[in-house]
Amino acid sequence: MLSDTKSSHVTQVGGNVFADLGFEPEDAFALQAESRRLIAQAKAAMAEFKFTLAFKLYADDLSLQDITERLCAAGCINALVGIGPEGKVVMEFTRQSFRAERQSGLP
């Protein structure tokens, strides 16, 4: 069985598809506003990337404060930094981007 794939109506850019579907004007406006809110929320959620860098420092003289000060001086002001046993340093970052491979923003 074949189905008709031709559209008989296309909502114009900036138009309200809910009004075009026959909803009352107040309902169409509310549905459009909620639709836009949900789309914006989904876009924001998809654009956030978290990543962690973990490595070992061999310089015993660096404290957590020294590391965070150096990161800040280099422009990296939003890393969550932790120091573990035997000089292990872990930094967690959250960045906004459309693609993960282009979003690090590290100095």
C-alpha positions, 0 to 999 in steps of 0.5 A: 500500500502506498501512502500520499507523501505530498504536503498540502500545506506548509507552515511558513517560517515564524508561523504557528503550526498549532494554529495551522492545525486548527487549535484555538488562538490561545491554545496555539500560542501556549502550545507553541511557547511550550514547544519552543521551551522544550526545544531550547531545553533539549538543545542546552542539554545536548550541548554540554560536555563533561570530561576528566583529565587525570595524570601524575605529577612528579614535582612534590612541591606543588600543592592544590593551591599552586595548581589552581593558581596556575590554571587560573593564570592560564585562563582555565578558571572553571576546572574542578581539581583534586589531588589524590595519593602519590601526586595524582591530579584529576581535573573535571571540566564542563564545556558548552559546544555543538561538538565534543571534539571542538569544545575543550577550551583548554589553554 
